[in-house]
Amino acid sequence: MKLSRAETRNVGDGPSVYTHMPFAAVLFALAVAPLGLSGQDEKVNSAEAMLGRIDAYKPPAYTEDKSDGEFRYKWLIGFLRYLEKRNEYIWEFVKNYPDHERARPLMDEWYQNLGGGTVPCTDARVPKAVLAIDSLLVNRPPEWVVTMGHYWRAYYRMNVVWNRLIFLDSVKAPSDDRERRDMILTGMRLAEEFTEQYPQDVRGAKLYDILAEAGKDPVSSRALYGRLLTSYPDHPSIGFYKGKAHRFEQIGQPFSFALKNAKDDKDLSEKDYVGKVLLLFFWNSRLEPCKTQAREVKKIWFRHEHEGLAVMSVGMDDEDDKQKFLDFVHDYKLDFNHVFEGGGWSSPFALSWGVNAFPTWFLIDRKGVLRYVDADRDTETKVKELLAEKAG
């Protein structure tokens, strides 16, 4: 699972609370732990007291070795119960103080907690989340709660599409596979239903983005991002979405760039890789998952360098972290070219390609053509495929 922009704001949370759980155990845990809508331990009246209770209520501590399956299972059940109680506290606050400055962000959390606190959630969680939303909306809460609820309902239903498309990608279903096409059409209907009902709500853009990311088909992804850009020209993240659209538009096109080598400030361009297969990866040297990815890239490079594989990294650390970035590169002998622009998620080159998650790896063939924008999957298979092709 990718580590996203949102998840790296609090890296300790990791990409998912389920990462180390057996899949069957996760599904069972999600199915048996319902999320409630009401109830209090005690009467709390003031906004400050309610917020104090919410802020003081913490999840169960993860204290045991991650290899202890029984503890992991018990912890997950406790965590889901924690989300249930936290949602009770949140809704009691929002119901009483809907105009408070913290009401909207807390209500957004309430909706996300319905899925078990993960993005995306498992299919087993979706019916419960949708039912909880419908149960809330039937009681006519404030209009902004209703609008938010309609978005999250569409979001959870889109999760089913996402999960199925990711599965079809894992079994290498072709782009013209009938089920894949049906799933994309289902997702498009979900996105269009919301955007037609709430054309001014910029959250609709995220529904198109989720579907385009999961589809992994350049043709449908280009169409989806085209619809997004047309429908939301003033979106706060329009530059990022233009980068995502650019990514899929450029598949099969020459890949060009003009950057600086972080080690010596010398110019780097596509001309430095003529006749080579280039693996380009975006990362952040302060994140543990990225460090693991960097080591994996090094292994692949070591195995195939003599066949013509080259590697270039784009460090997405913050400006003040350049020396730490270079120290890591030196200490782990990552002896290929590195780019450092110092803008984090807003680094110009990464933004121009819509990078919002790690790992994001591209592959450019010997002719300088962008072939893959999802090279983090089946990396070595794709590398071998491109290495086998002739440069001429």
BELWOVEN-V723151 format. One line per field, one symbol per residue. ss: DSSP state (H for helix, E for strand, - for the rest). psi: psi as a letter, one per 40 degrees, with the letter a starting at -180 (. if undefined). burial: # if it has 9 or more other C-alpha atoms within 8 Angstrom, else .. A space follows every 50 residues. Layout:
ss->???
psi->???
burial->???
This chain:
ss->--EE--HHHHHHH---------HHHHHHHHHH--------------HHHH HHHHHH------------HHHHHHHHHHHHHHHHHHHHHHHHHHHH---- --HHHHHHHHHHH---------HHHHHHHHHHHHHHH-----HHHHHHHH HHHHHHHHHHHHHHHHHHHH-------HHHHHHHHHHHHHHHHHHHH--- ---HHHHHHHHHHHH--HHHHHHHHHHHHHH------HHHHHHHHHHHH- ---E---EEE------EEEHHHH---EEEEEEE----HHHHHHHHHHHHH HHHHHHH-EEEEEEE--EHHHHHHHHHHHHH-----EEEE--EHHH-HHH HH----EE-EEEEE----EEEE------HHHHHHHHH-----
psi->hihidddedgdddidieedehhdddddddddegihieiiidihhdidddd dddddehiiiigeiheegddddddddddddddddddddddddddddgeei deddddddddddddeeeihiiidddddddddddddddeegiidddddddd ddddddddddddddddddddefhidehddddddddddddddddddddgde hedddddddddddddfhddddddddddddddgdehdfdddddddddddde heihhiihaihddeeiihiddefheihhhhihiheehddddddddddddd dddedeeehiihihhfiideeddddddddddefgfaiihheeebeehddd deefheihihhihhadefhhdhefeehfdddddddddeiid.
burial->..###.##.....##.#...#...###.###.#####...........## #.##.................##.####################..##.. ..#..###.#########..######.###.##..##...#...###### ################.##...#......##.##.###.##..##..##. .#.##.######.##..#.###.###.##..#.....#.#########.# #..##....###.....###..#############....##.###..#.# #..##..############.##..##.###......#########.#..# #####.#################.##.....##..##.....
